């Protein structure tokens, strides 16, 4: 049996044990003393003890390594956080540009007379604001060349009107040197692709008395159309405004009726296969240009209920059933008939046109037909006979049965014949 006391950190002097124990038996005990130890285990020969300093250095090295990893991880986290914050700020900046000037246009108490430098409200959400950064589609118009959606957002705008289908704004660009009208349509359930096709088709169909769009923009939530601003207001305001139609004589009225009828007849003929009717024909959509020529605005902008997409295998390129197409064109004729009633009676449409129609039908049934005519026209000496003919044309257009209404070409022929008779009887011709 061999004695071994190595590596125990013993201390104190040892007796002379030379020859009885080997050097390995006492190695690893640096605190042992005595003559035997000094001779048998000189510092160079003794086994090197575990140095506390070296142990501490090793631990310190490990700590530094771990600390380095921690610092590196922190740097990575900071870089990622910086990138995310930068992106967020960029998005907020874009949204701020798109939302500049969101104002009281949506308020029912909006006061147009208090307009100063308000901005237009075209997008109401962050997603819409991001979409607004996409380019505006300009339809080859010199007045709209170089126009961007951001220009419309930043420009001062005045609310001109608001209806169930959307709002229209007067927008001033280039310090007021360029004035445009922007129609904003919401909740129109048609895809952007179908909307684009429709706008391009309408742009190809030109008539001097149909107001064409200069540019358009489409998103899921809304559609925008840009028009040249018409400074002389609408037929509705001219007939029913503050002057109550006093400056709008019979000759002017029959001329408007004939001009609009011709324009609609042309559009119906050109767009019959495409199934694109006006869809929202009313006196407020008949505008007057600088020369006081009537122009039909917003043609094809509304898809009426009868134009909803059909799965019928015989539908046209726009996915519309031919039977529904015919109905939609007949709806235009009905709307035109209501406009004719406004022209001969001088009375406005109050909410629902049925009130005006019922009143006219009641008076005609009682054989008091002359009572429906605008008193101002009778005072100026307008022919009661020709007034009656125009009234009869209007009643044909508003026939409750759509298929018994004349088509727009027939209406245009009847009114132009009447206009020719009026021109021949005029002392100024």
Backbone torsions as a table, in degrees:
resi	resn	phi	psi	omega
1	UNK	NA	131.1	-174.8
2	UNK	-107.5	131.5	179.7
3	UNK	-81.4	136.9	-179.8
4	UNK	-145.2	115.0	179.1
5	UNK	-119.1	27.1	-175.7
6	UNK	-72.9	151.8	172.4
7	UNK	58.9	41.8	178.3
8	UNK	-117.2	1.0	179.9
9	UNK	57.0	37.8	175.1
10	UNK	-68.6	156.0	178.2
11	UNK	-136.2	162.4	178.8
12	UNK	107.1	169.8	-178.0
13	UNK	-80.8	150.0	176.8
14	UNK	-113.2	145.7	173.1
15	UNK	-70.8	175.7	180.0
16	UNK	-76.0	105.8	-179.7
17	UNK	-115.9	24.3	-177.7
18	UNK	-60.7	133.2	178.4
19	UNK	91.0	-18.2	-179.3
20	UNK	-99.4	-23.8	178.8
21	UNK	-132.1	144.3	178.0
22	UNK	-80.0	165.5	-179.7
23	UNK	-62.7	-33.1	-178.1
24	UNK	-66.6	-23.8	-177.3
25	UNK	-66.4	-24.8	-176.2
26	UNK	-114.8	4.7	-177.7
27	UNK	-66.8	153.7	178.8
28	UNK	80.3	17.6	176.5
29	UNK	-125.4	76.9	-171.1
30	UNK	-67.4	-15.3	-176.7
31	UNK	-92.1	-4.4	178.0
32	UNK	-71.6	143.4	180.0
33	UNK	-129.9	-176.9	179.5
34	UNK	117.5	164.2	-177.0
35	UNK	-63.5	-37.6	-178.7
36	UNK	-63.3	-42.2	-177.1
37	UNK	-68.9	-42.8	-177.8
38	UNK	-64.7	-28.7	-179.7
39	UNK	-85.7	-45.5	-174.0
40	UNK	-80.5	-28.1	-176.1
41	UNK	-126.1	68.3	173.7
42	UNK	-62.6	158.7	-176.2
43	UNK	-55.1	-34.1	-178.0
44	UNK	-73.9	-27.5	-175.9
45	UNK	-94.4	-26.1	-177.2
46	UNK	-66.5	149.9	178.5
47	UNK	-65.2	136.8	-178.9
48	UNK	-67.9	125.5	178.8
49	UNK	-73.7	165.4	175.3
50	UNK	-72.8	115.4	-176.4
51	UNK	-80.2	125.5	175.8
52	UNK	-59.4	-34.7	-179.3
53	UNK	-64.2	-43.2	179.5
54	UNK	-65.2	-37.3	178.8
55	UNK	-63.5	-42.5	178.2
56	UNK	-64.6	-40.4	178.6
57	UNK	-61.4	-40.8	179.8
58	UNK	-64.2	-43.5	179.0
59	UNK	-64.5	-39.0	179.7
60	UNK	-64.8	-37.9	179.6
61	UNK	-64.2	-41.5	178.2
62	UNK	-64.2	-41.6	178.6
63	UNK	-61.4	-40.9	178.7
64	UNK	-63.1	-39.7	179.3
65	UNK	-63.1	-47.6	179.9
66	UNK	-63.6	-39.2	178.7
67	UNK	-62.9	-39.6	178.0
68	UNK	-62.0	-42.8	177.5
69	UNK	-61.8	-41.8	-179.4
70	UNK	-63.4	-43.3	178.8
71	UNK	-63.4	-42.5	179.0
72	UNK	-61.4	-44.1	178.2
73	UNK	-62.1	-40.0	178.9
74	UNK	-64.3	-40.7	178.6
75	UNK	-61.8	-43.3	179.2
76	UNK	-61.5	-43.8	178.7
77	UNK	-61.7	-40.8	179.5
78	UNK	-64.9	-40.4	179.0
79	UNK	-63.2	-45.9	179.0
80	UNK	-61.4	-43.9	179.2
81	UNK	-62.5	-39.6	178.9
82	UNK	-62.7	-43.6	179.7
83	UNK	-62.9	-45.3	-179.2
84	UNK	-63.6	-42.6	179.5
85	UNK	-65.5	-39.7	179.1
86	UNK	-62.6	-43.0	178.9
87	UNK	-63.8	-40.5	179.9
88	UNK	-63.4	-43.0	179.5
89	UNK	-64.6	-37.4	178.7
90	UNK	-64.1	-43.6	178.8
91	UNK	-64.0	-40.2	179.0
92	UNK	-65.1	-35.9	178.5
93	UNK	-66.1	-42.4	177.9
94	UNK	-62.6	-44.2	180.0
95	UNK	-63.3	-36.6	-179.7
96	UNK	-65.8	-39.0	177.6
97	UNK	-63.8	-43.9	-176.5
98	UNK	-70.4	-26.5	-176.5
99	UNK	-98.6	2.7	-176.2
100	UNK	-54.1	130.0	175.7
101	UNK	79.5	16.3	173.6
102	UNK	-56.0	121.6	-169.7
103	UNK	-133.0	-158.2	-171.7
104	UNK	-86.9	20.8	-179.3
105	UNK	-60.5	-28.7	-178.0
106	UNK	-84.5	-3.3	-177.7
107	UNK	-82.7	138.1	179.1
108	UNK	-71.8	-13.8	-179.8
109	UNK	-102.6	21.2	-177.2
110	UNK	-62.9	133.1	-178.0
111	UNK	-113.1	106.7	-177.2
112	UNK	-63.7	-30.5	-177.4
113	UNK	-66.6	-16.1	-177.5
114	UNK	-97.3	11.5	-178.4
115	UNK	-68.8	133.4	173.0
116	UNK	-121.5	-84.3	-179.8
117	UNK	-126.1	41.7	-179.5
118	UNK	-65.5	151.7	175.7
119	UNK	-103.2	163.1	-175.8
120	UNK	-86.1	149.2	179.7
121	UNK	-110.0	102.1	-178.5
122	UNK	-111.1	-20.8	-178.9
123	UNK	-135.6	138.6	-171.4
124	UNK	-114.6	1.9	-177.4
125	UNK	-139.6	164.7	-179.2
126	UNK	-63.4	-41.8	-179.7
127	UNK	-63.6	-40.3	178.1
128	UNK	-64.8	-36.8	-180.0
129	UNK	-63.9	-39.7	177.8
130	UNK	-66.6	-41.1	179.2
131	UNK	-64.3	-28.5	-178.3
132	UNK	-63.9	-17.7	179.4
133	UNK	-73.9	-10.1	177.5
134	UNK	-74.2	155.2	-173.1
135	UNK	-71.3	150.7	173.4
136	UNK	-77.5	142.2	178.1
137	UNK	-89.7	111.8	-179.3
138	UNK	-96.6	129.9	-174.1
139	UNK	-96.3	57.5	173.0
140	UNK	53.4	47.1	178.5
141	UNK	-112.5	128.3	179.1
142	UNK	-58.3	-34.0	-177.9
143	UNK	-71.0	-20.6	-176.6
144	UNK	-110.9	5.1	-179.6
145	UNK	-62.4	131.7	-179.8
146	UNK	81.4	-1.0	-179.6
147	UNK	-70.5	133.4	178.3
148	UNK	-119.2	157.7	179.4
149	UNK	-61.7	-37.4	179.8
150	UNK	-61.7	-31.9	178.2
151	UNK	-63.2	-40.4	178.9
152	UNK	-66.4	-38.2	-178.3
153	UNK	-66.0	-36.3	-175.5
154	UNK	-85.4	-18.0	-171.7
155	UNK	-76.0	146.1	172.6
156	UNK	-60.5	139.0	-176.1
157	UNK	-139.5	147.6	179.8
158	UNK	-123.7	130.2	178.3
159	UNK	-72.7	120.6	179.7
160	UNK	-95.2	-33.5	-178.2
161	UNK	-169.1	158.2	-178.7
162	UNK	-143.8	128.1	179.7
163	UNK	-133.1	-171.8	-176.6
164	UNK	-69.6	-21.0	-179.0
165	UNK	-95.9	-8.9	-179.2
166	UNK	151.2	-163.4	-176.4
167	UNK	-131.2	157.9	176.4
168	UNK	-127.8	138.2	-175.2
169	UNK	-123.8	147.5	168.9
170	UNK	-95.0	119.9	-174.6
171	UNK	-117.1	129.4	-178.1
172	UNK	-109.8	123.8	-179.1
173	UNK	-114.4	162.7	175.2
174	UNK	52.2	52.1	178.2
175	UNK	59.0	33.1	175.8
176	UNK	90.3	-1.6	-178.4
177	UNK	-75.7	-21.4	177.6
178	UNK	-123.7	126.3	179.9
179	UNK	-120.3	127.7	-179.5
180	UNK	-125.6	162.2	172.1
181	UNK	-113.6	130.9	-179.4
182	UNK	-117.8	120.8	177.6
183	UNK	-98.0	125.2	178.0
184	UNK	-107.9	120.2	-178.8
185	UNK	-113.8	129.4	179.8
186	UNK	-115.2	155.9	172.6
187	UNK	56.8	39.0	174.9
188	UNK	-97.4	110.7	-172.5
189	UNK	-80.7	72.0	174.8
190	UNK	-139.9	141.5	-177.1
191	UNK	-69.1	158.3	178.7
192	UNK	-62.2	-35.3	179.9
193	UNK	-66.1	-45.0	178.7
194	UNK	-65.7	-38.4	178.4
195	UNK	-63.5	-42.8	178.9
196	UNK	-61.8	-45.1	179.5
197	UNK	-60.6	-42.1	-179.1
198	UNK	-63.8	-45.2	-178.8
199	UNK	-65.0	-39.5	179.2
200	UNK	-68.8	-36.2	177.4
201	UNK	-66.8	-42.2	178.4
202	UNK	-63.9	-36.1	-179.9
203	UNK	-65.4	-29.9	179.5
204	UNK	-75.3	-19.1	-176.4
205	UNK	-100.1	104.8	-170.3
206	UNK	-111.6	135.5	173.2
207	UNK	-147.2	137.8	-175.2
208	UNK	-61.9	-20.0	-178.7
209	UNK	-108.5	17.8	171.2
210	UNK	-115.0	120.5	-178.2
211	UNK	-77.6	113.9	-179.0
212	UNK	-91.4	150.9	177.6
213	UNK	-76.2	144.9	177.2
214	UNK	-86.7	-31.6	-177.5
215	UNK	-160.6	165.1	177.3
216	UNK	-150.4	161.6	178.1
217	UNK	-140.7	141.8	-177.3
218	UNK	-136.3	132.9	170.1
219	UNK	-135.8	177.5	-178.0
220	UNK	-64.7	-36.5	-174.2
221	UNK	-86.2	-29.5	-173.0
222	UNK	-154.9	163.6	176.0
223	UNK	-127.2	142.5	176.8
224	UNK	-123.7	139.1	174.1
225	UNK	-128.1	137.3	-178.1
226	UNK	-108.3	127.1	-180.0
227	UNK	-123.3	160.7	169.7
228	UNK	-72.2	132.8	-176.9
229	UNK	-69.7	132.0	178.4
230	UNK	-102.9	113.9	-167.0
231	UNK	-77.2	-14.9	-171.5
232	UNK	-101.7	19.8	171.9
233	UNK	75.8	-166.2	-174.4
234	UNK	-110.7	166.5	175.8
235	UNK	-62.3	-36.7	179.3
236	UNK	-60.4	-45.8	-179.9
237	UNK	-69.4	-35.1	179.9
238	UNK	-66.5	-38.4	-179.3
239	UNK	-79.2	-39.9	-168.8
240	UNK	-119.2	12.8	-179.3
241	UNK	-76.9	-159.3	-174.5
242	UNK	-62.9	-30.8	-179.3
243	UNK	-88.1	-5.1	173.0
244	UNK	55.4	38.6	174.9
245	UNK	75.9	9.5	-175.2
246	UNK	-64.2	-32.9	-178.8
247	UNK	-90.3	7.8	-175.2
248	UNK	-113.7	88.1	-171.8
249	UNK	-78.2	178.8	-175.9
250	UNK	-63.5	-42.0	179.6
251	UNK	-60.2	-40.8	178.3
252	UNK	-66.1	-37.9	-177.6
253	UNK	-69.0	-43.5	179.9
254	UNK	-67.9	-31.6	177.0
255	UNK	-66.9	-41.9	177.0
256	UNK	-62.2	-44.8	-179.3
257	UNK	-60.0	-44.6	-178.6
258	UNK	-67.7	-43.2	-178.3
259	UNK	-64.1	-46.6	-179.4
260	UNK	-66.4	-39.9	178.9
261	UNK	-61.3	-43.0	178.5
262	UNK	-62.9	-43.7	-179.1
263	UNK	-63.4	-43.8	179.9
264	UNK	-67.6	-39.0	178.1
265	UNK	-60.9	-41.5	178.4
266	UNK	-62.8	-46.8	-178.5
267	UNK	-65.3	-41.0	178.6
268	UNK	-62.1	-40.1	179.7
269	UNK	-67.5	-46.3	-176.6
270	UNK	-69.2	-32.3	-173.6
271	UNK	-109.3	16.8	-177.4
272	UNK	-62.9	-42.7	-179.3
273	UNK	-70.8	-29.0	178.5
274	UNK	-80.8	-16.9	179.4
275	UNK	71.0	28.7	-178.2
276	UNK	-102.0	102.7	173.4
277	UNK	-94.5	177.2	177.5
278	UNK	-65.7	-54.5	174.5
279	UNK	93.5	-17.4	-178.6
280	UNK	-154.0	50.5	-174.0
281	UNK	-77.0	124.6	178.8
282	UNK	-159.9	166.3	-175.5
283	UNK	-64.1	-26.9	178.2
284	UNK	-69.3	-17.7	179.4
285	UNK	-98.7	9.1	171.3
286	UNK	-102.4	108.8	-175.1
287	UNK	-107.9	159.8	-179.3
288	UNK	-116.5	131.4	-179.3
289	UNK	-85.3	-167.6	-177.4
290	UNK	-60.8	-29.7	-178.9
291	UNK	-93.0	8.9	-177.4
292	UNK	63.5	25.8	172.5
293	UNK	-84.6	136.3	-179.9
294	UNK	-75.1	139.2	177.4
295	UNK	-130.6	132.2	178.0
296	UNK	-82.2	120.3	-179.2
297	UNK	-102.2	161.8	174.7
298	UNK	62.4	29.9	178.7
299	UNK	-65.8	130.3	176.8
300	UNK	75.9	4.8	-176.2
301	UNK	-77.2	-28.1	-179.9
302	UNK	-105.4	137.1	169.8
303	UNK	-99.8	113.0	-178.4
304	UNK	-72.8	169.7	-178.3
305	UNK	-58.0	-34.4	-178.6
306	UNK	-72.7	-9.8	-179.4
307	UNK	-101.8	10.7	179.0
308	UNK	-58.7	142.9	-178.1
309	UNK	-54.9	139.1	-179.8
310	UNK	-118.6	148.6	177.2
311	UNK	-87.6	4.7	-179.7
312	UNK	-56.5	133.1	-177.0
313	UNK	-68.2	-16.0	-179.4
314	UNK	-96.3	13.3	-178.3
315	UNK	-69.4	159.4	-177.0
316	UNK	-85.0	-168.8	-174.9
317	UNK	-65.3	-20.8	178.0
318	UNK	-94.9	7.3	176.4
319	UNK	77.1	28.6	-177.1
320	UNK	-110.5	139.9	177.7
321	UNK	-71.8	130.2	-179.7
322	UNK	-53.2	-37.2	178.9
323	UNK	-63.6	-39.3	179.2
324	UNK	-72.7	-31.7	176.3
325	UNK	-60.4	-47.0	179.9
326	UNK	-59.4	-40.4	179.5
327	UNK	-64.3	-39.1	-178.8
328	UNK	-66.5	-38.6	175.9
329	UNK	-67.0	-36.9	177.1
330	UNK	-66.3	-29.7	176.1
331	UNK	-65.1	-36.3	174.9
332	UNK	-61.4	-41.6	-179.0
333	UNK	-64.8	-38.5	175.3
334	UNK	-60.5	-47.2	178.9
335	UNK	-60.9	-38.7	178.3
336	UNK	-66.7	-36.6	176.9
337	UNK	-61.0	-38.8	177.5
338	UNK	-64.8	-39.4	177.3
339	UNK	-61.6	-41.6	177.7
340	UNK	-61.6	-38.7	176.9
341	UNK	-62.2	-40.0	177.7
342	UNK	-63.3	-37.3	-178.6
343	UNK	-67.5	-41.0	-175.6
344	UNK	-85.0	-28.6	-177.9
345	UNK	-95.2	-26.0	-175.2
346	UNK	74.3	8.0	-177.6
347	UNK	-97.9	141.7	179.8
348	UNK	-82.2	162.0	172.3
349	UNK	-85.6	118.9	-178.9
350	UNK	-97.7	94.8	178.6
351	UNK	70.4	-79.7	-179.4
352	UNK	-106.3	128.7	-178.0
353	UNK	-66.9	-12.5	-178.1
354	UNK	-60.8	-33.4	-179.8
355	UNK	-61.9	-45.5	178.4
356	UNK	-65.3	-43.4	-178.8
357	UNK	-63.2	-44.5	-179.7
358	UNK	-63.9	-39.3	178.4
359	UNK	-63.1	-46.0	179.4
360	UNK	-61.7	-46.6	-179.2
361	UNK	-61.2	-39.3	179.7
362	UNK	-64.3	-45.7	-179.3
363	UNK	-64.9	-40.9	-179.7
364	UNK	-65.7	-40.7	179.3
365	UNK	-62.5	-35.2	-179.6
366	UNK	-80.8	3.2	178.2
367	UNK	61.6	31.7	173.2
368	UNK	-109.5	41.0	-170.0
369	UNK	-52.5	-38.5	-177.3
370	UNK	-59.8	-22.4	-178.6
371	UNK	-70.4	-18.1	-178.7
372	UNK	-81.3	-19.0	-173.1
373	UNK	-75.5	148.3	177.2
374	UNK	-60.5	123.5	-177.8
375	UNK	-59.9	-32.5	179.1
376	UNK	-63.4	-36.2	178.8
377	UNK	-68.2	-41.0	179.5
378	UNK	-65.7	-37.7	179.8
379	UNK	-67.3	-32.4	-180.0
380	UNK	-80.1	-8.1	176.3
381	UNK	95.4	22.0	177.6
382	UNK	-62.9	144.8	-178.6
383	UNK	-66.6	119.8	177.3
384	UNK	-63.7	-32.8	-179.8
385	UNK	-62.9	-46.1	-178.9
386	UNK	-74.0	-31.3	172.9
387	UNK	-61.1	-41.1	179.8
388	UNK	-66.1	-39.7	178.8
389	UNK	-62.5	-43.9	179.4
390	UNK	-65.8	-35.9	176.5
391	UNK	-63.4	-41.7	179.7
392	UNK	-64.6	-37.6	176.1
393	UNK	-63.1	-42.1	179.1
394	UNK	-61.1	-42.7	-179.1
395	UNK	-65.8	-33.2	175.2
396	UNK	-65.6	-38.7	-177.9
397	UNK	-68.3	-30.7	-176.9
398	UNK	-98.6	18.4	176.4
399	UNK	-51.7	130.4	-178.7
400	UNK	-57.8	-27.5	177.4
401	UNK	-90.2	111.3	-176.4
402	UNK	-57.1	-33.4	-175.2
403	UNK	-78.3	-9.4	175.6
404	UNK	-96.5	-2.8	176.4
405	UNK	-78.0	147.4	175.2
406	UNK	-69.6	161.8	173.2
407	UNK	-83.2	170.3	-171.6
408	UNK	-68.4	-30.1	178.6
409	UNK	-66.1	-41.4	177.8
410	UNK	-64.4	-40.8	178.5
411	UNK	-62.4	-42.8	-179.2
412	UNK	-63.1	-40.0	179.0
413	UNK	-63.7	-45.1	-179.3
414	UNK	-62.1	-43.6	-176.9
415	UNK	-72.1	-37.6	178.5
416	UNK	-66.8	-34.5	174.8
417	UNK	-62.3	-42.7	178.0
418	UNK	-64.1	-40.3	-179.9
419	UNK	-65.4	-40.2	178.7
420	UNK	-61.0	-40.5	178.2
421	UNK	-64.6	-40.2	179.0
422	UNK	-64.8	-42.3	180.0
423	UNK	-63.4	-39.1	-179.0
424	UNK	-67.2	-32.5	-177.7
425	UNK	-86.0	-8.8	-177.1
426	UNK	-75.0	135.2	179.3
427	UNK	-71.6	-12.2	-177.1
428	UNK	-93.4	0.2	-178.4
429	UNK	-93.5	NA	NA
